[in-house]
Amino acid sequence: MKLDSDFQKIFGQASIGVALLDASNKIKANNAAFRTLIDFDHPIDELFTRFLVPDAREAVDAYFNAVRRSGQEIPQVEAMLASGADRSVSIYAAILDGDAERPSGLLLHLVETTEQKRLEARFAQSQKMQAVGQLAGGIAHDFNNLLTAMIGFCDLLLQRYRPGEQPFADVMQIKQNANRGASLVRQLLAFSRQQTLKPLRLNMTEVLAELSNLLRRLLGEAVELKMVHGRDLGYVKVDQGQLEQVIINLAVNAREAMLNGGSLVIETSNRTVHRPMEVQGESVEAGEYVVLSVSDTGMGISADDLPHIFEPFFTTKEVGSGTGLGLSTVYGIVTQTGGHIFVESAGPGKGARFTIYFRRDAALADDDRDETADGDGQLGDVTGGGTVLLVEDEDPVRLFGARALRSKGYKVVEARTGEAALEILGNARFDLLITDMVMPKVGGAEVIKAARAEDPNIPVVCISGYTQESVAQEVESIENLTFLAKPFSLKQLAGTVKNAIDISSKNAE
């Protein structure tokens, strides 16, 4: 196959891989882009399929035969290159000479599709994660309603018995197991990125110092814990409980990767990202970050498992030994917080490192806490007075809430739906509105707006198993509003109501 000088020049300078094959599919000419793709300097007279992974060779040979038989252009074939790094190409073949009766040479164009395939896989993965997340969030929301009723009615029963009586112990067992269920639901919500967050301005060094004793107990004597704290570490604004769960989950995951003992290093540092960067398919914006790194000397992660490590229910453990929710929960928490998490491993037996980027909080105040009253701090008298409108479409939750508040001295008007609440608001005045956020037809945000139209100063308590982003945006600007996450106890509900009414009364003075 001879090429004239002009064609040779165009052929050689083409930005995509071009090669000429003879009738036996051996390479007779090629350009620089082709040689770069296959990572081979002089492939002349080499069989083309030699440069493909073995699994692709039969399909490519069949494609070449089909092109020769048809005598015309047919759709390209996809193949993986043998040059490594999971590089893929689209191969376009056209008849070069001969005819349908006689084997002919082929003109090949190779277009690298590695990045396209990665983007497609990432998009498919994000779609799958979103679908599973929506399912998990929906299930968790329903469970939170059930658990709220279970915990609440347990609290009502506990008021009838003394601690030394057997019924008291039985009810406490039910309540404790309901609380365990609530912990699992929080994991599901964290994974689906739909949990209600209470962000605080935190110093990572202080959080780790408070956790250090617990971490050492969790890791056991066979694992050495080392903490390397960055100097002048910046503040981050995150939910403290969720941040602690991230650290604990990563520590437990590392412990289980070091069955024969080892070392766990937790390191913090400030980091400035000067320009947007792409890391493991995620875009990290320019800015100031506090970086948390958790590395172990355990069994490591294989290259095949690495892309799936944050997938829900994916685990490298034996069947029955793990839920596969731990790392997906970590991913959900970090992502909802606005951070980024990356994992590195040199391979099996060489340990792993998880690196988390948290946005550095630029506020000047040393204690700029966005506290959300939830009743936990109300440990004393939680009795009160006033008229409360309780809007909740789940009957057990509403019945418990009404009974609990009446037992603490409040007059309670119940509304089963948002529509019913709108009618009631037009005919009476209330000292407090308690509303579920997610209800059919008329949601909590609409009820709040209607209540504020009647009384601009009425305090509001929003109760929710999770806060949908659209609802959160609607109520963000509303003042004198408190979130109470489901499931909640009688004391948490009564304490939140008393706090909300007291704060409102003080503001009115």
Secondary structure in CASP SS format (residue, H / E / C, confidence):
PFRMAT SS
TARGET T0000
AUTHOR 0000-0000-0000
METHOD secondary structure of the structure
MODEL  1
M C 1.00
K C 1.00
L C 1.00
D C 1.00
S H 1.00
D H 1.00
F H 1.00
Q H 1.00
K H 1.00
I H 1.00
F H 1.00
G H 1.00
Q H 1.00
A C 1.00
S C 1.00
I C 1.00
G E 1.00
V E 1.00
A E 1.00
L E 1.00
L E 1.00
D C 1.00
A C 1.00
S C 1.00
N C 1.00
K E 1.00
I E 1.00
K E 1.00
A E 1.00
N E 1.00
N C 1.00
A H 1.00
A H 1.00
F H 1.00
R H 1.00
T H 1.00
L H 1.00
I H 1.00
D C 1.00
F C 1.00
D C 1.00
H C 1.00
P C 1.00
I C 1.00
D C 1.00
E C 1.00
L E 1.00
F H 1.00
T H 1.00
R H 1.00
F H 1.00
L E 1.00
V C 1.00
P H 1.00
D H 1.00
A H 1.00
R H 1.00
E H 1.00
A H 1.00
V H 1.00
D H 1.00
A H 1.00
Y H 1.00
F H 1.00
N H 1.00
A H 1.00
V H 1.00
R H 1.00
R H 1.00
S H 1.00
G C 1.00
Q C 1.00
E C 1.00
I C 1.00
P C 1.00
Q C 1.00
V E 1.00
E E 1.00
A E 1.00
M E 1.00
L E 1.00
A C 1.00
S C 1.00
G C 1.00
A C 1.00
D C 1.00
R C 1.00
S E 1.00
V E 1.00
S E 1.00
I E 1.00
Y E 1.00
A E 1.00
A E 1.00
I E 1.00
L C 1.00
D C 1.00
G C 1.00
D E 1.00
A C 1.00
E C 1.00
R E 1.00
P C 1.00
S C 1.00
G C 1.00
L E 1.00
L E 1.00
L E 1.00
H E 1.00
L E 1.00
V E 1.00
E E 1.00
T C 1.00
T H 1.00
E H 1.00
Q H 1.00
K H 1.00
R H 1.00
L H 1.00
E H 1.00
A H 1.00
R H 1.00
F H 1.00
A H 1.00
Q H 1.00
S H 1.00
Q H 1.00
K H 1.00
M H 1.00
Q H 1.00
A H 1.00
V H 1.00
G H 1.00
Q H 1.00
L H 1.00
A H 1.00
G H 1.00
G H 1.00
I H 1.00
A H 1.00
H H 1.00
D H 1.00
F H 1.00
N H 1.00
N H 1.00
L H 1.00
L H 1.00
T H 1.00
A H 1.00
M H 1.00
I H 1.00
G H 1.00
F H 1.00
C H 1.00
D H 1.00
L H 1.00
L H 1.00
L H 1.00
Q C 1.00
R C 1.00
Y C 1.00
R C 1.00
P C 1.00
G C 1.00
E C 1.00
Q H 1.00
P H 1.00
F H 1.00
A H 1.00
D H 1.00
V H 1.00
M H 1.00
Q H 1.00
I H 1.00
K H 1.00
Q H 1.00
N H 1.00
A H 1.00
N H 1.00
R H 1.00
G H 1.00
A H 1.00
S H 1.00
L H 1.00
V H 1.00
R H 1.00
Q H 1.00
L H 1.00
L H 1.00
A H 1.00
F H 1.00
S H 1.00
R C 1.00
Q C 1.00
Q C 1.00
T C 1.00
L C 1.00
K C 1.00
P E 1.00
L E 1.00
R E 1.00
L E 1.00
N E 1.00
M H 1.00
T H 1.00
E H 1.00
V H 1.00
L H 1.00
A H 1.00
E H 1.00
L H 1.00
S H 1.00
N H 1.00
L H 1.00
L H 1.00
R H 1.00
R H 1.00
L H 1.00
L H 1.00
G C 1.00
E C 1.00
A C 1.00
V E 1.00
E E 1.00
L E 1.00
K E 1.00
M E 1.00
V E 1.00
H C 1.00
G C 1.00
R C 1.00
D C 1.00
L C 1.00
G C 1.00
Y E 1.00
V E 1.00
K E 1.00
V E 1.00
D E 1.00
Q H 1.00
G H 1.00
Q H 1.00
L H 1.00
E H 1.00
Q H 1.00
V H 1.00
I H 1.00
I H 1.00
N H 1.00
L H 1.00
A H 1.00
V H 1.00
N H 1.00
A H 1.00
R H 1.00
E H 1.00
A C 1.00
M C 1.00
L C 1.00
N C 1.00
G C 1.00
G E 1.00
S E 1.00
L E 1.00
V E 1.00
I E 1.00
E E 1.00
T E 1.00
S E 1.00
N E 1.00
R E 1.00
T E 1.00
V E 1.00
H C 1.00
R C 1.00
P C 1.00
M E 1.00
E E 1.00
V E 1.00
Q C 1.00
G C 1.00
E E 1.00
S E 1.00
V E 1.00
E C 1.00
A C 1.00
G E 1.00
E E 1.00
Y E 1.00
V E 1.00
V E 1.00
L E 1.00
S E 1.00
V E 1.00
S E 1.00
D E 1.00
T C 1.00
G C 1.00
M C 1.00
G C 1.00
I C 1.00
S C 1.00
A C 1.00
D C 1.00
D C 1.00
L H 1.00
P H 1.00
H H 1.00
I C 1.00
F C 1.00
E C 1.00
P C 1.00
F C 1.00
F C 1.00
T C 1.00
T C 1.00
K C 1.00
E C 1.00
V C 1.00
G C 1.00
S C 1.00
G C 1.00
T C 1.00
G C 1.00
L C 1.00
G H 1.00
L H 1.00
S H 1.00
T H 1.00
V H 1.00
Y H 1.00
G H 1.00
I H 1.00
V H 1.00
T H 1.00
Q H 1.00
T C 1.00
G C 1.00
G C 1.00
H E 1.00
I E 1.00
F E 1.00
V E 1.00
E E 1.00
S C 1.00
A C 1.00
G C 1.00
P C 1.00
G C 1.00
K C 1.00
G C 1.00
A E 1.00
R E 1.00
F E 1.00
T E 1.00
I E 1.00
Y E 1.00
F E 1.00
R E 1.00
R E 1.00
D E 1.00
A C 1.00
A C 1.00
L C 1.00
A C 1.00
D C 1.00
D C 1.00
D C 1.00
R C 1.00
D C 1.00
E C 1.00
T C 1.00
A C 1.00
D C 1.00
G C 1.00
D C 1.00
G C 1.00
Q C 1.00
L C 1.00
G C 1.00
D C 1.00
V C 1.00
T C 1.00
G C 1.00
G C 1.00
G C 1.00
T E 1.00
V E 1.00
L E 1.00
L E 1.00
V E 1.00
E C 1.00
D C 1.00
E C 1.00
D H 1.00
P H 1.00
V H 1.00
R H 1.00
L H 1.00
F H 1.00
G H 1.00
A H 1.00
R H 1.00
A H 1.00
L H 1.00
R H 1.00
S H 1.00
K C 1.00
G C 1.00
Y C 1.00
K E 1.00
V E 1.00
V E 1.00
E E 1.00
A E 1.00
R C 1.00
T C 1.00
G H 1.00
E H 1.00
A H 1.00
A H 1.00
L H 1.00
E H 1.00
I H 1.00
L H 1.00
G C 1.00
N C 1.00
A C 1.00
R C 1.00
F C 1.00
D C 1.00
L E 1.00
L E 1.00
I E 1.00
T E 1.00
D E 1.00
M C 1.00
V C 1.00
M C 1.00
P C 1.00
K C 1.00
V C 1.00
G C 1.00
G H 1.00
A H 1.00
E H 1.00
V H 1.00
I H 1.00
K H 1.00
A H 1.00
A H 1.00
R H 1.00
A H 1.00
E H 1.00
D C 1.00
P C 1.00
N C 1.00
I C 1.00
P C 1.00
V E 1.00
V E 1.00
C E 1.00
I E 1.00
S E 1.00
G C 1.00
Y C 1.00
T C 1.00
Q C 1.00
E H 1.00
S H 1.00
V H 1.00
A H 1.00
Q H 1.00
E H 1.00
V H 1.00
E C 1.00
S C 1.00
I C 1.00
E C 1.00
N C 1.00
L E 1.00
T E 1.00
F E 1.00
L E 1.00
A E 1.00
K C 1.00
P C 1.00
F C 1.00
S C 1.00
L H 1.00
K H 1.00
Q H 1.00
L H 1.00
A H 1.00
G H 1.00
T H 1.00
V H 1.00
K H 1.00
N H 1.00
A H 1.00
I H 1.00
D H 1.00
I H 1.00
S H 1.00
S H 1.00
K H 1.00
N H 1.00
A H 1.00
E C 1.00
END
